[in-house]
Amino acid sequence: MDLDARKSGDGSNASLPSNLVLYSYCHSSCSWRIRFALCLKGIPYEYKAVDLLKGEQYSPEFERLNPLHYVPVLVDDNVVVSDSYAIFLHLEEKYTQKPLLPVDPQLRALNLQVASIIHSSIQPLHMLNVLKDMEKMFGAESKPWAQFTIDKGFLALEKILKDFAGTYATGEHIYMITQAVQRFDIDMSKFPTLSRLYETYKALPEFRASSPQRQPDAYIHNP
């Protein structure tokens, strides 16, 4: 299968040489986190769209990159990294310009803690394939489950961040913590800190450039 491949023209300097290839789906929040990190660091990359609704993640080509069939996947020369948390750490260690982890031990631990909550305790519980499997196996509508898990996770994040947040999530600099995903009709009025931070990030050029509607495959999927 020929996955759609295009150079990213938003948020990165496409004239610079780059060997990075990002396998992404425009509406994947995990992929968005990595697109945002790449934009913040100013790293150019090649965008390869993986249509999850068409099942392109199950193609032989993609399965060789990630047998779990999840996006994003980053190919950096001979290094292949899947899972957005691992990709972020790879980028942070190899591309040291514009660090996205603070030096201060407390703030660094806080950023890693909150990122882990998002990656491990919130995101996996409302992934597209998980919700589809729930509906298939149990015959129940999956949206209430997604709302419950996101509410629970956002409540924890609200409590953790409310005493640390400044202009951005953990102060006056942009670090690893970036997104509160607004999906599944979540009542964000319960989370004033997260809501304010989301509005702040929305104004950043890098955030807009990495957003789903600015990706090459957005014209295919416009929910």
Accessible surface in RSA format (square Angstrom, percent):
REM  Atomic radii and reference values for relative SASA: ProtOr
REM  Chains: A
REM  Algorithm: Lee & Richards
REM  Probe-radius: 1.40
REM  Slices: 20
REM RES _ NUM      All-atoms   Total-Side   Main-Chain    Non-polar    All polar
REM                ABS   REL    ABS   REL    ABS   REL    ABS   REL    ABS   REL
RES MET A   1   104.42  54.1  41.03  27.2  63.39 150.9  46.31  39.4  58.11  77.0
RES ASP A   2   139.92  98.0 110.36 109.8  29.55  69.9  42.34  99.6  97.58  97.3
RES LEU A   3     5.43   3.0   0.20   0.1   5.23  13.1   0.54   0.4   4.88  13.1
RES ASP A   4    43.00  30.1  32.26  32.1  10.74  25.4  27.28  64.2  15.72  15.7
RES ALA A   5    46.05  42.3  19.50  30.1  26.55  60.4  19.60  27.6  26.45  70.1
RES ARG A   6    97.10  40.8  88.87  45.3   8.23  19.6  39.89  54.5  57.21  34.7
RES LYS A   7   108.46  52.9  87.14  53.5  21.32  50.8  76.30  68.7  32.16  34.3
RES SER A   8     9.36   7.9   5.49   7.3   3.88   8.9   5.11  10.9   4.25   6.0
RES GLY A   9    63.34  78.1   0.00   N/A  63.34  78.1  29.31  80.4  34.03  76.2
RES ASP A  10    44.95  31.5  41.49  41.3   3.46   8.2   7.12  16.8  37.83  37.7
RES GLY A  11    32.47  40.0   0.00   N/A  32.47  40.0  17.56  48.2  14.91  33.4
RES SER A  12    16.90  14.3   0.00   0.0  16.90  38.9   4.70  10.0  12.20  17.1
RES ASN A  13    73.87  50.9  64.49  62.3   9.38  22.6  24.19  58.2  49.68  48.0
RES ALA A  14    47.62  43.8  27.65  42.7  19.97  45.4  28.31  39.9  19.31  51.1
RES SER A  15   100.03  84.5  59.89  79.9  40.13  92.4  56.99 121.4  43.04  60.3
RES LEU A  16    87.07  48.5  83.95  60.1   3.11   7.8  84.08  59.0   2.99   8.0
RES PRO A  17   127.99  93.3  99.50  90.7  28.49 103.6 111.51  92.1  16.48 102.4
RES SER A  18    30.13  25.5   1.74   2.3  28.39  65.4   8.41  17.9  21.72  30.4
RES ASN A  19    96.68  66.7  81.88  79.1  14.80  35.6  13.06  31.4  83.62  80.8
RES LEU A  20     5.87   3.3   5.02   3.6   0.85   2.1   5.02   3.5   0.85   2.3
RES VAL A  21    25.37  16.7  25.37  23.0   0.00   0.0  25.37  22.0   0.00   0.0
RES LEU A  22     0.00   0.0   0.00   0.0   0.00   0.0   0.00   0.0   0.00   0.0
RES TYR A  23    14.00   6.5  14.00   8.0   0.00   0.0   0.16   0.1  13.84  17.1
RES SER A  24     0.00   0.0   0.00   0.0   0.00   0.0   0.00   0.0   0.00   0.0
RES TYR A  25    14.88   6.9  14.88   8.5   0.00   0.0   9.19   6.9   5.68   7.0
RES CYS A  26     0.00   0.0   0.00   0.0   0.00   0.0   0.00   0.0   0.00   0.0
RES HIS A  27    54.14  29.6  43.00  29.9  11.14  28.5  34.68  35.7  19.46  22.6
RES SER A  28    16.24  13.7   7.51  10.0   8.73  20.1  11.95  25.5   4.29   6.0
RES SER A  29     4.99   4.2   2.55   3.4   2.44   5.6   3.19   6.8   1.79   2.5
RES CYS A  30    16.57  12.5  16.57  18.5   0.00   0.0   1.04   2.6  15.53  16.7
RES SER A  31     0.00   0.0   0.00   0.0   0.00   0.0   0.00   0.0   0.00   0.0
RES TRP A  32    28.06  11.3  28.06  13.6   0.00   0.0  28.06  15.0   0.00   0.0
RES ARG A  33    25.36  10.6  20.07  10.2   5.30  12.6  18.48  25.3   6.88   4.2
RES ILE A  34     1.72   1.0   1.72   1.3   0.00   0.0   1.72   1.2   0.00   0.0
RES ARG A  35     0.00   0.0   0.00   0.0   0.00   0.0   0.00   0.0   0.00   0.0
RES PHE A  36     0.57   0.3   0.57   0.4   0.00   0.0   0.57   0.3   0.00   0.0
RES ALA A  37     5.32   4.9   3.41   5.3   1.91   4.3   4.42   6.2   0.90   2.4
RES LEU A  38     0.00   0.0   0.00   0.0   0.00   0.0   0.00   0.0   0.00   0.0
RES CYS A  39     4.84   3.7   0.45   0.5   4.39  10.3   0.00   0.0   4.84   5.2
RES LEU A  40    14.95   8.3  11.11   7.9   3.84   9.7  11.16   7.8   3.80  10.2
RES LYS A  41     4.06   2.0   0.84   0.5   3.23   7.7   0.69   0.6   3.37   3.6
RES GLY A  42    25.65  31.6   0.00   N/A  25.65  31.6  15.80  43.4   9.85  22.1
RES ILE A  43     6.88   3.9   6.02   4.5   0.86   2.1   6.88   5.0   0.00   0.0
RES PRO A  44     9.63   7.0   9.63   8.8   0.00   0.0   9.63   8.0   0.00   0.0
RES TYR A  45     3.05   1.4   2.49   1.4   0.56   1.5   0.00   0.0   3.05   3.8
RES GLU A  46    47.68  27.4  47.68  36.1   0.00   0.0   6.02  11.6  41.66  34.0
RES TYR A  47     1.13   0.5   1.09   0.6   0.04   0.1   1.09   0.8   0.04   0.1
RES LYS A  48    43.45  21.2  43.45  26.7   0.00   0.0   5.94   5.3  37.51  40.0
RES ALA A  49     5.78   5.3   5.20   8.0   0.58   1.3   5.20   7.3   0.58   1.5
RES VAL A  50     0.00   0.0   0.00   0.0   0.00   0.0   0.00   0.0   0.00   0.0
RES ASP A  51    12.04   8.4  10.06  10.0   1.98   4.7  10.80  25.4   1.24   1.2
RES LEU A  52    28.86  16.1  23.49  16.8   5.37  13.5  23.49  16.5   5.37  14.4
RES LEU A  53    97.52  54.3  68.49  49.0  29.03  73.0  68.62  48.2  28.90  77.8
RES LYS A  54   151.70  74.0 114.75  70.4  36.95  88.0  72.90  65.6  78.80  83.9
RES GLY A  55    24.58  30.3   0.00   N/A  24.58  30.3  15.06  41.3   9.51  21.3
RES GLU A  56    35.49  20.4  33.17  25.1   2.32   5.5   7.38  14.3  28.11  23.0
RES GLN A  57    17.07   9.5  17.07  12.5   0.00   0.0   1.27   2.7  15.81  12.0
RES TYR A  58   122.35  57.1 105.49  60.0  16.86  43.9  77.66  58.4  44.68  55.1
RES SER A  59    11.15   9.4   4.50   6.0   6.65  15.3  10.84  23.1   0.31   0.4
RES PRO A  60    95.64  69.7  89.63  81.7   6.01  21.8  95.07  78.5   0.57   3.5
RES GLU A  61    41.45  23.8  39.04  29.5   2.42   5.8  22.07  42.7  19.38  15.8
RES PHE A  62     0.00   0.0   0.00   0.0   0.00   0.0   0.00   0.0   0.00   0.0
RES GLU A  63    78.41  45.0  76.28  57.7   2.13   5.1  13.66  26.4  64.75  52.9
RES ARG A  64   181.76  76.3 145.94  74.4  35.83  85.3  77.54 106.0 104.22  63.2
RES LEU A  65    37.40  20.8  25.99  18.6  11.40  28.7  26.37  18.5  11.03  29.7
RES ASN A  66     7.70   5.3   7.45   7.2   0.25   0.6   0.25   0.6   7.45   7.2
RES PRO A  67    97.94  71.4  86.92  79.2  11.02  40.1  87.21  72.0  10.73  66.7
RES LEU A  68   119.36  66.5 112.23  80.3   7.13  17.9 113.63  79.8   5.73  15.4
RES HIS A  69    41.80  22.8  37.47  26.0   4.32  11.1  27.25  28.1  14.54  16.9
RES TYR A  70    74.79  34.9  72.27  41.1   2.52   6.6  48.74  36.6  26.05  32.1
RES VAL A  71    13.54   8.9   2.80   2.5  10.74  25.9   3.19   2.8  10.36  28.1
RES PRO A  72     1.80   1.3   1.40   1.3   0.40   1.5   1.40   1.2   0.40   2.5
RES VAL A  73     0.00   0.0   0.00   0.0   0.00   0.0   0.00   0.0   0.00   0.0
RES LEU A  74     0.00   0.0   0.00   0.0   0.00   0.0   0.00   0.0   0.00   0.0
RES VAL A  75    27.78  18.3  27.78  25.1   0.00   0.0  27.78  24.1   0.00   0.0
RES ASP A  76     0.91   0.6   0.81   0.8   0.10   0.2   0.00   0.0   0.91   0.9
RES ASP A  77    81.07  56.8  55.78  55.5  25.29  59.8  31.63  74.4  49.44  49.3
RES ASN A  78   139.67  96.3 106.45 102.9  33.22  80.0  45.14 108.6  94.54  91.4
RES VAL A  79    58.23  38.3  55.26  50.0   2.98   7.2  58.23  50.6   0.00   0.0
RES VAL A  80    71.48  47.0  41.98  38.0  29.51  71.1  41.98  36.5  29.51  80.0
RES VAL A  81    21.38  14.1  18.90  17.1   2.48   6.0  21.38  18.6   0.00   0.0
RES SER A  82    36.98  31.2  27.34  36.5   9.64  22.2   0.88   1.9  36.10  50.6
RES ASP A  83    82.36  57.7  70.47  70.1  11.89  28.1  31.59  74.4  50.77  50.6
RES SER A  84     4.01   3.4   1.73   2.3   2.28   5.3   0.18   0.4   3.84   5.4
RES TYR A  85    54.92  25.6  54.92  31.2   0.00   0.0  40.55  30.5  14.37  17.7
RES ALA A  86    40.78  37.5  34.53  53.3   6.25  14.2  37.55  52.9   3.24   8.6
RES ILE A  87     0.00   0.0   0.00   0.0   0.00   0.0   0.00   0.0   0.00   0.0
RES PHE A  88    14.41   7.2  14.24   8.8   0.18   0.5  14.24   8.6   0.18   0.5
RES LEU A  89    51.01  28.4  50.99  36.5   0.02   0.1  51.01  35.8   0.00   0.0
RES HIS A  90    33.54  18.3  28.88  20.1   4.66  11.9  17.29  17.8  16.25  18.9
RES LEU A  91     0.50   0.3   0.50   0.4   0.00   0.0   0.50   0.4   0.00   0.0
RES GLU A  92    21.63  12.4  14.58  11.0   7.06  16.8   9.59  18.5  12.05   9.8
RES GLU A  93   137.55  79.0 112.02  84.7  25.54  60.8  47.49  91.8  90.07  73.5
RES LYS A  94    99.42  48.5  71.22  43.7  28.20  67.1  62.37  56.1  37.05  39.5
RES TYR A  95    39.42  18.4  37.47  21.3   1.95   5.1  34.89  26.2   4.53   5.6
RES THR A  96    98.32  69.9  86.73  87.9  11.60  27.6  55.98  75.2  42.34  64.0
RES GLN A  97    81.55  45.6  70.10  51.2  11.45  27.3  50.43 107.3  31.12  23.6
RES LYS A  98   125.70  61.3 111.10  68.2  14.59  34.7  79.66  71.7  46.03  49.0
RES PRO A  99    82.69  60.3  73.12  66.7   9.57  34.8  73.35  60.6   9.34  58.0
RES LEU A 100     7.50   4.2   7.50   5.4   0.00   0.0   7.50   5.3   0.00   0.0
RES LEU A 101     8.20   4.6   3.70   2.6   4.51  11.3   3.70   2.6   4.51  12.1
RES PRO A 102     4.05   2.9   2.08   1.9   1.97   7.2   4.05   3.3   0.00   0.0
RES VAL A 103   140.77  92.6 126.12 114.2  14.65  35.3 128.38 111.5  12.39  33.6
RES ASP A 104    66.98  46.9  58.84  58.6   8.14  19.3  24.98  58.8  42.00  41.9
RES PRO A 105   106.70  77.8  98.17  89.5   8.53  31.0 102.48  84.6   4.23  26.3
RES GLN A 106   117.27  65.6 107.41  78.5   9.86  23.5  40.58  86.4  76.68  58.2
RES LEU A 107    46.20  25.7  46.20  33.1   0.00   0.0  46.20  32.4   0.00   0.0
RES ARG A 108    97.62  41.0  97.62  49.8   0.00   0.0  25.05  34.2  72.57  44.0
RES ALA A 109    59.69  54.9  51.17  79.0   8.52  19.4  55.80  78.6   3.89  10.3
RES LEU A 110    11.07   6.2   8.54   6.1   2.53   6.4  10.80   7.6   0.27   0.7
RES ASN A 111     0.24   0.2   0.24   0.2   0.00   0.0   0.00   0.0   0.24   0.2
RES LEU A 112    53.07  29.6  52.03  37.2   1.03   2.6  52.29  36.7   0.78   2.1
RES GLN A 113    88.91  49.7  80.25  58.6   8.66  20.6  34.63  73.7  54.27  41.2
RES VAL A 114     0.08   0.1   0.08   0.1   0.00   0.0   0.08   0.1   0.00   0.0
RES ALA A 115     4.11   3.8   3.18   4.9   0.93   2.1   4.11   5.8   0.00   0.0
RES SER A 116    44.15  37.3  43.35  57.9   0.79   1.8  15.56  33.1  28.59  40.1
RES ILE A 117    32.59  18.5  31.21  23.3   1.38   3.3  32.53  23.4   0.06   0.2
RES ILE A 118    17.08   9.7  17.08  12.7   0.00   0.0  17.08  12.3   0.00   0.0
RES HIS A 119    28.19  15.4  16.69  11.6  11.50  29.4   8.35   8.6  19.84  23.1
RES SER A 120    74.47  62.9  51.90  69.3  22.56  52.0  30.17  64.3  44.29  62.1
RES SER A 121    62.55  52.9  50.45  67.3  12.10  27.9  25.90  55.2  36.65  51.3
RES ILE A 122     6.57   3.7   6.57   4.9   0.00   0.0   6.57   4.7   0.00   0.0
RES GLN A 123    19.52  10.9  19.43  14.2   0.09   0.2   4.41   9.4  15.11  11.5
RES PRO A 124    46.42  33.8  42.57  38.8   3.86  14.0  42.57  35.1   3.86  24.0
RES LEU A 125    70.83  39.4  70.80  50.7   0.02   0.1  70.83  49.7   0.00   0.0
RES HIS A 126     6.75   3.7   5.36   3.7   1.39   3.6   4.73   4.9   2.03   2.4
RES MET A 127    36.23  18.8  32.67  21.6   3.56   8.5  25.73  21.9  10.50  13.9
RES LEU A 128    67.99  37.9  59.28  42.4   8.71  21.9  60.93  42.8   7.06  19.0
RES ASN A 129    43.00  29.7  39.60  38.3   3.39   8.2  21.62  52.0  21.37  20.7
RES VAL A 130    42.35  27.9  40.90  37.0   1.44   3.5  42.17  36.6   0.17   0.5
RES LEU A 131    15.63   8.7  15.58  11.1   0.05   0.1  15.63  11.0   0.00   0.0
RES LYS A 132   102.22  49.9  97.64  59.9   4.57  10.9  69.19  62.3  33.02  35.2
RES ASP A 133    62.86  44.0  62.75  62.5   0.11   0.3  12.80  30.1  50.06  49.9
RES MET A 134    44.72  23.2  44.16  29.2   0.57   1.4  41.05  34.9   3.68   4.9
RES GLU A 135    76.95  44.2  68.31  51.7   8.64  20.6  19.55  37.8  57.40  46.9
RES LYS A 136   167.51  81.7 133.91  82.2  33.61  80.0  93.48  84.1  74.04  78.9
RES MET A 137   138.18  71.6 101.64  67.3  36.54  87.0  86.39  73.4  51.78  68.6
RES PHE A 138   144.26  72.2 112.96  70.0  31.31  81.5 120.14  72.8  24.12  69.0
RES GLY A 139    70.58  87.0   0.00   N/A  70.58  87.0  33.34  91.5  37.24  83.4
RES ALA A 140    51.78  47.6  43.78  67.6   8.01  18.2  50.52  71.2   1.26   3.3
RES GLU A 141   116.63  67.0  94.31  71.3  22.32  53.2  55.80 107.9  60.83  49.7
RES SER A 142     7.76   6.6   7.68  10.2   0.08   0.2   0.08   0.2   7.68  10.8
RES LYS A 143    71.40  34.8  69.96  42.9   1.43   3.4  37.99  34.2  33.41  35.6
RES PRO A 144    74.08  54.0  67.56  61.6   6.52  23.7  69.10  57.1   4.97  30.9
RES TRP A 145    90.29  36.2  85.00  41.1   5.29  12.4  87.28  46.5   3.01   4.9
RES ALA A 146     0.00   0.0   0.00   0.0   0.00   0.0   0.00   0.0   0.00   0.0
RES GLN A 147    50.41  28.2  50.41  36.8   0.00   0.0  12.50  26.6  37.90  28.7
RES PHE A 148   116.25  58.2 110.05  68.2   6.20  16.1 115.62  70.1   0.63   1.8
RES THR A 149     5.92   4.2   2.86   2.9   3.06   7.3   4.26   5.7   1.66   2.5
RES ILE A 150     2.59   1.5   2.59   1.9   0.00   0.0   2.59   1.9   0.00   0.0
RES ASP A 151    38.39  26.9  36.86  36.7   1.54   3.6  14.70  34.6  23.70  23.6
RES LYS A 152   142.57  69.6 133.25  81.8   9.32  22.2  84.64  76.2  57.93  61.7
RES GLY A 153     7.36   9.1   0.00   N/A   7.36   9.1   7.06  19.4   0.30   0.7
RES PHE A 154     8.20   4.1   8.20   5.1   0.00   0.0   8.20   5.0   0.00   0.0
RES LEU A 155    87.15  48.5  87.15  62.3   0.00   0.0  87.15  61.2   0.00   0.0
RES ALA A 156    38.56  35.5  32.23  49.7   6.32  14.4  38.08  53.6   0.47   1.3
RES LEU A 157     2.84   1.6   2.84   2.0   0.00   0.0   2.84   2.0   0.00   0.0
RES GLU A 158    15.75   9.0  15.75  11.9   0.00   0.0  12.25  23.7   3.50   2.9
RES LYS A 159   126.45  61.7 116.29  71.4  10.16  24.2  68.67  61.8  57.77  61.5
RES ILE A 160    41.18  23.4  32.33  24.1   8.85  21.3  39.33  28.3   1.85   5.0
RES LEU A 161     1.72   1.0   1.72   1.2   0.00   0.0   1.72   1.2   0.00   0.0
RES LYS A 162   116.68  56.9  92.66  56.9  24.02  57.2  60.19  54.2  56.50  60.2
RES ASP A 163   114.40  80.1  78.20  77.8  36.21  85.6  29.39  69.2  85.01  84.8
RES PHE A 164    71.61  35.8  56.81  35.2  14.80  38.5  61.21  37.1  10.41  29.8
RES ALA A 165    25.88  23.8   1.45   2.2  24.43  55.6   1.45   2.0  24.43  64.7
RES GLY A 166    21.74  26.8   0.00   N/A  21.74  26.8  20.67  56.7   1.07   2.4
RES THR A 167    59.23  42.1  51.25  52.0   7.98  19.0  36.90  49.6  22.33  33.8
RES TYR A 168    33.84  15.8  33.84  19.3   0.00   0.0   9.76   7.3  24.07  29.7
RES ALA A 169     2.94   2.7   2.37   3.7   0.57   1.3   2.37   3.3   0.57   1.5
RES THR A 170     5.55   4.0   1.06   1.1   4.49  10.7   0.00   0.0   5.55   8.4
RES GLY A 171    17.74  21.9   0.00   N/A  17.74  21.9  17.74  48.7   0.00   0.0
RES GLU A 172   110.10  63.2  91.61  69.3  18.48  44.0  59.09 114.3  51.00  41.6
RES HIS A 173   118.24  64.6 115.58  80.3   2.66   6.8  69.59  71.7  48.64  56.6
RES ILE A 174    35.04  19.9  25.48  19.0   9.56  23.1  25.48  18.3   9.56  26.0
RES TYR A 175    38.88  18.2  36.29  20.6   2.59   6.7  12.58   9.5  26.30  32.4
RES MET A 176    15.41   8.0   4.30   2.8  11.11  26.4   4.33   3.7  11.08  14.7
RES ILE A 177    10.61   6.0   8.37   6.2   2.24   5.4  10.03   7.2   0.59   1.6
RES THR A 178    14.62  10.4   9.56   9.7   5.06  12.1   9.50  12.8   5.12   7.7
RES GLN A 179    14.24   8.0   2.67   2.0  11.56  27.5   4.03   8.6  10.21   7.7
RES ALA A 180     7.25   6.7   4.75   7.3   2.50   5.7   4.95   7.0   2.30   6.1
RES VAL A 181    25.84  17.0  21.88  19.8   3.96   9.5  24.92  21.7   0.91   2.5
RES GLN A 182    83.65  46.8  54.61  39.9  29.04  69.1  21.40  45.6  62.25  47.2
RES ARG A 183   101.59  42.7  92.58  47.2   9.01  21.5  39.42  53.9  62.17  37.7
RES PHE A 184    37.49  18.8  22.89  14.2  14.59  38.0  28.69  17.4   8.80  25.2
RES ASP A 185   111.19  77.9  78.74  78.4  32.44  76.7  34.88  82.1  76.31  76.1
RES ILE A 186    21.55  12.3   1.75   1.3  19.81  47.7   3.63   2.6  17.93  48.6
RES ASP A 187    77.58  54.3  66.52  66.2  11.06  26.1  34.35  80.8  43.23  43.1
RES MET A 188    22.07  11.4  17.95  11.9   4.12   9.8  18.15  15.4   3.92   5.2
RES SER A 189    91.57  77.4  57.57  76.8  33.99  78.3  55.89 119.0  35.67  50.0
RES LYS A 190   103.15  50.3  80.85  49.6  22.29  53.1  62.06  55.9  41.09  43.8
RES PHE A 191     3.82   1.9   3.82   2.4   0.00   0.0   3.82   2.3   0.00   0.0
RES PRO A 192    87.72  63.9  77.68  70.8  10.04  36.5  83.21  68.7   4.51  28.0
RES THR A 193    18.42  13.1  15.26  15.5   3.17   7.5   4.86   6.5  13.57  20.5
RES LEU A 194     6.96   3.9   6.57   4.7   0.38   1.0   6.74   4.7   0.22   0.6
RES SER A 195    28.13  23.8  27.31  36.4   0.82   1.9  26.92  57.3   1.21   1.7
RES ARG A 196   106.61  44.8  99.54  50.7   7.08  16.9  72.15  98.6  34.47  20.9
RES LEU A 197     7.30   4.1   7.30   5.2   0.00   0.0   7.30   5.1   0.00   0.0
RES TYR A 198    29.46  13.8  28.05  16.0   1.41   3.7   4.83   3.6  24.63  30.4
RES GLU A 199    96.20  55.2  87.23  66.0   8.97  21.4  45.71  88.4  50.48  41.2
RES THR A 200    35.79  25.5  26.60  27.0   9.19  21.9  20.64  27.7  15.15  22.9
RES TYR A 201     3.30   1.5   3.30   1.9   0.00   0.0   2.93   2.2   0.37   0.5
RES LYS A 202    85.76  41.8  80.30  49.3   5.46  13.0  41.41  37.3  44.35  47.2
RES ALA A 203    69.96  64.3  52.30  80.7  17.66  40.2  58.41  82.3  11.54  30.6
RES LEU A 204    25.71  14.3  25.62  18.3   0.09   0.2  25.71  18.1   0.00   0.0
RES PRO A 205    82.74  60.3  78.33  71.4   4.41  16.0  79.84  65.9   2.90  18.0
RES GLU A 206    48.45  27.8  47.92  36.3   0.53   1.3   7.01  13.6  41.44  33.8
RES PHE A 207     5.89   2.9   5.89   3.7   0.00   0.0   5.89   3.6   0.00   0.0
RES ARG A 208   109.86  46.1 108.14  55.1   1.73   4.1  47.26  64.6  62.61  37.9
RES ALA A 209     7.52   6.9   5.07   7.8   2.45   5.6   5.07   7.1   2.45   6.5
RES SER A 210     0.54   0.5   0.00   0.0   0.54   1.3   0.54   1.2   0.00   0.0
RES SER A 211     5.67   4.8   5.67   7.6   0.00   0.0   4.92  10.5   0.75   1.0
RES PRO A 212    18.33  13.4  18.33  16.7   0.00   0.0  18.33  15.1   0.00   0.0
RES GLN A 213   134.39  75.1 111.71  81.6  22.68  54.0  53.26 113.4  81.13  61.5
RES ARG A 214   109.88  46.1  91.65  46.7  18.23  43.4  35.07  47.9  74.81  45.3
RES GLN A 215    14.42   8.1   6.64   4.9   7.78  18.5   0.38   0.8  14.04  10.7
RES PRO A 216    30.78  22.4  16.61  15.1  14.18  51.5  28.89  23.9   1.89  11.7
RES ASP A 217     3.54   2.5   3.54   3.5   0.00   0.0   2.92   6.9   0.62   0.6
RES ALA A 218    12.65  11.6  10.03  15.5   2.62   6.0  10.14  14.3   2.51   6.6
RES TYR A 219   152.78  71.3 116.75  66.4  36.03  93.8 106.38  79.9  46.40  57.2
RES ILE A 220    77.64  44.2  48.24  35.9  29.40  70.9  53.42  38.5  24.22  65.7
RES HIS A 221    24.97  13.6  19.87  13.8   5.10  13.1  17.15  17.7   7.82   9.1
RES ASN A 222   135.08  93.2 104.15 100.7  30.92  74.5  19.09  45.9 115.99 112.1
RES PRO A 223   141.87 103.4  70.57  64.3  71.29 259.2 112.86  93.2  29.01 180.3
END  Absolute sums over single chains surface
CHAIN  1 A    10915.8       8827.8       2088.0       6504.4       4411.4
END  Absolute sums over all chains
TOTAL         10915.8       8827.8       2088.0       6504.4       4411.4
